[in-house]
Amino acid sequence: MNISLPRRIDESLPFVPVRFAVLTVSDTRSAADDRSGDTLCERVRAAGHELAARTILPDEREAIAAQLREWVADARVDAILSTGGTGLTGRDVTVEAHRDVYEKEIDAFAVLFTLVSVAKIGTSAVQSRACAGVAGGTFLFALPGSPGACRDAWDEILAPQFDIRHRPCNFVEIMPRLEEHRRRK
């Protein structure tokens, strides 16, 4: 299976940088060997975006949710990328922590990520529970803990969606409207 996602960039529009926070969830990784976090940070910067924050936490649901909430409340963070803890083992609790924070889930992200993954790793894609959502006007994405999965998610889905020039639509252009329900009287 080969999936080819179209990219339509309107070069007449100016690029708008987005501020990302990167969270690695692992009981064993440190800053010295966090290849997945490094992959995400490198790609964020290479795309012209800003890295607003980065940290590593163990696989503890409450601690993960608390960090996500802290970044959601931080006006300097527009989007959060977490890596790790999306599998099926007993310690994999990142998805549950994310869902503790979401106001709305972006269901199609999981579907699209699965399609991209199947093209790369075949039926092993069934073991990922990658997910995404929105809370407090902030986008949140839970990605698997492998550099390859982080590359695939960024290159195939997130890079185009976080480019305001991407057509027909993208995440950046709707960012100002994510909390419009709070402004209604």
C-alpha positions as CSV (number, residue, x, y, z in Angstrom):
1,M,0.0,0.0,0.0
2,N,1.3,3.4,-0.9
3,I,-0.4,6.6,0.2
4,S,0.4,9.9,-1.4
5,L,-1.1,13.0,0.3
6,P,-1.4,16.0,-2.0
7,R,0.3,19.3,-0.9
8,R,-1.0,22.5,-2.3
9,I,1.0,25.5,-1.0
10,D,-0.1,29.0,-2.0
11,E,3.3,30.7,-2.3
12,S,1.6,34.1,-2.6
13,L,0.8,34.0,1.1
14,P,3.3,34.8,3.9
15,F,4.3,32.0,6.2
16,V,3.1,32.3,9.9
17,P,5.3,30.6,12.5
18,V,3.6,28.5,15.2
19,R,4.9,28.0,18.8
20,F,5.3,24.3,19.7
21,A,5.9,22.5,23.0
22,V,7.4,19.0,22.8
23,L,6.8,16.4,25.5
24,T,8.6,13.0,25.5
25,V,6.9,10.4,27.6
26,S,9.2,7.7,28.7
27,D,10.4,5.8,31.8
28,T,13.9,5.4,30.3
29,R,14.7,8.3,28.1
30,S,16.8,11.4,29.0
31,A,17.8,14.5,27.1
32,A,20.9,12.7,26.0
33,D,19.1,9.9,24.2
34,D,15.6,11.3,23.3
35,R,15.7,10.7,19.6
36,S,12.0,11.0,19.0
37,G,11.9,14.4,20.9
38,D,15.0,15.5,18.9
39,T,13.3,14.5,15.6
40,L,10.2,16.6,16.4
41,C,12.2,19.6,17.6
42,E,14.4,19.5,14.5
43,R,11.5,19.3,12.2
44,V,9.6,22.1,14.0
45,R,12.5,24.5,13.7
46,A,13.4,23.4,10.1
47,A,9.9,24.3,9.1
48,G,10.3,27.8,10.4
49,H,8.3,27.4,13.6
50,E,9.4,28.2,17.2
51,L,10.1,25.6,20.0
52,A,8.5,27.2,23.0
53,A,9.1,24.4,25.5
54,R,10.4,20.9,25.8
55,T,10.4,18.3,28.6
56,I,10.6,14.6,29.4
57,L,8.2,12.9,31.8
58,P,7.7,9.3,33.0
59,D,4.6,7.3,32.0
60,E,2.4,8.7,34.7
61,R,-1.1,9.8,33.6
62,E,-1.6,12.6,36.1
63,A,1.8,14.1,35.5
64,I,1.3,14.0,31.7
65,A,-2.1,15.6,32.0
66,A,-0.8,18.3,34.4
67,Q,2.0,19.2,31.9
68,L,-0.4,19.3,29.0
69,R,-2.8,21.6,31.0
70,E,0.1,23.9,32.0
71,W,1.1,24.3,28.3
72,V,-2.5,24.8,27.2
73,A,-2.8,27.6,29.8
74,D,0.5,29.2,28.5
75,A,-0.1,31.9,25.9
76,R,3.3,31.2,24.4
77,V,2.3,27.7,23.3
78,D,0.0,27.2,20.2
79,A,0.4,23.4,19.8
80,I,1.8,20.5,21.8
81,L,3.5,17.4,20.3
82,S,3.9,14.5,22.7
83,T,5.9,11.3,21.8
84,G,5.7,8.0,23.5
85,G,3.1,6.1,25.6
86,T,0.6,5.5,22.8
87,G,1.0,1.7,22.6
88,L,-0.9,-1.1,24.2
89,T,1.2,-2.0,27.2
90,G,0.3,-1.3,30.8
91,R,2.5,1.7,31.2
92,D,1.2,3.4,28.0
93,V,-1.1,6.1,29.4
94,T,-0.4,9.1,27.2
95,V,-3.6,8.7,25.2
96,E,-5.6,8.6,28.4
97,A,-3.8,11.7,29.7
98,H,-4.5,13.6,26.5
99,R,-8.1,12.7,26.6
100,D,-8.3,14.0,30.2
101,V,-7.4,17.4,28.7
102,Y,-9.2,17.5,25.4
103,E,-12.2,19.6,24.9
104,K,-12.6,18.3,21.3
105,E,-10.9,15.3,19.7
106,I,-9.6,15.5,16.2
107,D,-10.7,12.0,15.2
108,A,-9.5,12.2,11.6
109,F,-5.9,12.6,12.8
110,A,-5.8,9.1,14.1
111,V,-7.3,7.7,10.9
112,L,-4.9,9.6,8.7
113,F,-1.9,8.7,10.9
114,T,-3.0,5.0,10.6
115,L,-3.1,5.3,6.8
116,V,0.3,6.9,6.7
117,S,1.7,4.2,9.1
118,V,0.2,1.3,7.1
119,A,2.1,2.5,4.0
120,K,5.3,2.5,6.1
121,I,5.0,-0.5,8.5
122,G,2.1,-2.5,7.3
123,T,-0.3,-4.1,9.8
124,S,2.0,-3.2,12.7
125,A,0.2,0.2,12.5
126,V,-2.7,-1.4,14.4
127,Q,-0.6,-1.2,17.6
128,S,-0.6,2.7,17.6
129,R,-3.2,4.7,19.5
130,A,-2.0,8.1,18.1
131,C,-4.6,10.8,18.7
132,A,-5.2,14.5,18.7
133,G,-7.4,17.1,20.1
134,V,-8.0,20.8,21.1
135,A,-8.1,22.4,24.5
136,G,-8.0,26.0,25.5
137,G,-7.3,27.1,22.0
138,T,-4.3,24.8,21.8
139,F,-3.7,21.8,19.5
140,L,-2.5,18.6,21.1
141,F,-1.0,15.6,19.3
142,A,0.0,12.2,20.9
143,L,2.5,10.4,18.7
144,P,4.2,7.1,19.1
145,G,7.6,7.0,20.7
146,S,9.7,6.1,17.6
147,P,11.7,8.6,15.5
148,G,10.2,7.1,12.4
149,A,6.6,7.6,13.6
150,C,7.4,11.2,14.6
151,R,8.9,11.8,11.1
152,D,5.9,10.3,9.4
153,A,3.4,12.3,11.5
154,W,5.3,15.6,11.0
155,D,6.2,15.2,7.3
156,E,3.0,13.8,6.0
157,I,0.3,15.4,8.2
158,L,1.5,18.1,10.6
159,A,3.9,20.1,8.5
160,P,1.3,20.9,5.8
161,Q,-1.5,21.5,8.4
162,F,0.7,23.9,10.3
163,D,1.5,25.9,7.2
164,I,-1.0,28.7,6.7
165,R,-0.3,28.6,3.0
166,H,-1.6,25.0,2.7
167,R,-4.8,24.7,0.7
168,P,-7.7,24.2,0.8
169,C,-7.5,24.6,4.6
170,N,-5.1,24.2,7.5
171,F,-4.9,24.4,11.3
172,V,-3.1,27.8,11.4
173,E,-6.0,29.7,9.8
174,I,-8.5,28.4,12.3
175,M,-6.4,29.0,15.4
176,P,-8.0,32.4,16.2
177,R,-11.4,30.7,16.2
178,L,-10.7,27.7,18.4
179,E,-12.2,29.5,21.4
180,E,-14.9,31.6,19.8
181,H,-17.5,29.7,21.9
182,R,-16.1,31.4,25.0
183,R,-16.8,34.8,23.5
184,R,-20.4,34.2,22.7
185,K,-23.0,35.9,24.9
